[in-house]
C-alpha cells in the first residue's frame, strides 16, 4: 500500500529528501506522494522514512493504493533496476 500526505501537512520539507524512491514532491498546496514510486521504503529500510521524520504525523497508508509486501518488493526491484 502506498502512503499519502494529508491536508495536515505543514510543508516543512523534511520528508522529501528522506524518500529513497523520489516519490515525494511539492504539490500545489502540500507535498504529494506518487503511488507508482512509493514502496513504503520496502527494499531500502524497515520502516517508511517519511513517516519517521514527519513532525505532524500526516503520512498514513493510502487505502486507494493497497499493495502487499510482495507487490511492494516487486515495485522496488523494478524502480531500482533489479527486476
N, C-alpha and C positions, 0 to 999 in steps of 0.2 A: 504494500500500500504506500503510495507516495504521501508526502507531507504537504501541508498547505499553511500559508501565513494568514492569520485572521486580521480583522479590522482593528484589533488591539495593538497592532504593530506601531512602534514609535519611531521607525526609520533610524535606528541607532547605528546601523551599518556593521554590526558585529557578526551577523550570520553569513553574509555573502562570501567573505574570504575563507570561511571555515568549510564551505561545501567543496568536497573533492571532485565533484562532477560538474561544477559550474552551473548547477540547476537553479541557483538563486540570482535574481537580478532586480534592479529597481523597476517598479511599475509606475503607473501614473500617480498613485497616491501612497502606496505602500510597497514593500518588497513582495515579489512573487516567486513561486517555485514552479519550474517546468516539470510536470509529472512524467514526461518522457525521459528526463535525465535524473530524476530523484530515485535513488536506490535505498534511501534511509541509511546511507553510509555502509550498507551491506557490501562486503568485499574490501572495505577500507578500514572501518572501525567497528567496535562492538555496539556503539550507540550513535544515533544521529547527532552529529556535532553541532548543527544549528540549534537543536533543542537544548543542548547542554549550555550554550553561551547566551541564549536569549534571556534578557533580563525581565521580560514581561510575560514569559511563558505563553506565547501566542502562536506556537507551531504544532498543531495537533496532526494526527493522521487524517488523510483526506478520504472520507467514505465513498467518494465518487471515483476513486482510483485504487481499488482493492487489488493487492497482489500478495502472493505467498512468498515466503523466504526464498524458495527455489526460483520463482519468477524474478525476484529482485536480484538474485545472484546471476541469473542469465542476462538480465539487463546490464549489470555491472560488467560482465565479460564482453558484451557487445560494445559498450561505451569505451572500455579500455583496450579493445582490440585483442582480447584473449579468447574470443569465441572461435 
